[in-house]
């Protein structure tokens, strides 16, 4: 049976790319606190999702 396996390196690269994209968006737009709070909340949910994939 085929088992789908995602390497830890690919997940780390995805997380790093997402973090860089968020930093660039914040730097370009100079957003207010509401959007920053939303992005932090989204990042925390994404981090938990990645942790559940790895464990």
Secondary structure, 3 states (H helix, E strand, C coil): CCCCCCCHHHHHHHHHHHHHHHHHHHHHHCCCHHHHHHHHHHHHHHHHHHHHHHC
